[in-house]
């Protein structure tokens, strides 16, 4: 059984209205919709973090060095 925690969040008025309408149209609560969206965002983050972990051994290049290289090669 999942324990729910209460939180107060503020939406833009249009987002709030859209969520209310979606909740009514899908016969779900706004909380269920927001929980699902949060889970999806966190799942995407987990995929991104895994990709970063796989690339940790790759050499890094600073922004300045990259732009300088582009300029030196006539790409800018």
MIKOL-250794 format. One line per 2 residues: number of its first residue (from 1); for each residue x, y, z of C-alpha. Coordinates in pm, whole numbers. Layout:
BEGIN
NUM> X Y Z ~ ...
This chain:
BEGIN
1> 0 0 0 ~ 133 342 -98
3> 129 617 162 ~ 18 951 22
5> 165 1281 136 ~ -12 1612 112
7> 148 1909 -63 ~ 27 2250 -168
9> 115 2344 -523 ~ 16 2644 -731
11> -78 2623 -1099 ~ -130 2896 -1354
13> -503 2951 -1385 ~ -516 2803 -1737
15> -318 2494 -1634 ~ -547 2444 -1335
17> -855 2467 -1554 ~ -707 2224 -1807
19> -628 1978 -1528 ~ -979 2005 -1387
21> -1130 1947 -1731 ~ -899 1652 -1800
23> -981 1503 -1461 ~ -1352 1529 -1533
25> -1316 1394 -1887 ~ -1108 1096 -1778
27> -1295 1029 -1453 ~ -972 1066 -1255
29> -866 1302 -981 ~ -631 1593 -1040
31> -399 1429 -789 ~ -384 1111 -998
33> -303 1311 -1311 ~ -32 1515 -1138
35> 116 1201 -974 ~ 134 1028 -1313
37> 301 1333 -1471 ~ 550 1348 -1185
39> 632 978 -1219 ~ 683 1019 -1594
41> 917 1315 -1542 ~ 1117 1125 -1281
43> 1136 819 -1509 ~ 1278 1041 -1785
45> 1532 1177 -1537 ~ 1633 821 -1445
47> 1694 740 -1813 ~ 1898 1060 -1855
49> 2106 986 -1544 ~ 2175 633 -1668
51> 2294 774 -2002 ~ 2522 1019 -1823
53> 2659 733 -1613 ~ 2743 538 -1927
55> 2932 835 -2070 ~ 3127 925 -1756
57> 3456 803 -1907 ~ 3425 1026 -2215
59> 3657 1326 -2222 ~ 3489 1658 -2155
61> 3540 1976 -2352 ~ 3469 2322 -2217
63> 3229 2545 -2403 ~ 3506 2796 -2470
65> 3736 2530 -2616 ~ 3455 2394 -2833
67> 3367 2736 -2975 ~ 3735 2814 -3029
69> 3775 2484 -3218 ~ 3471 2562 -3435
71> 3617 2903 -3514 ~ 3963 2761 -3589
73> 3811 2508 -3830 ~ 3616 2781 -4010
75> 3278 2655 -3892 ~ 3188 2990 -3730
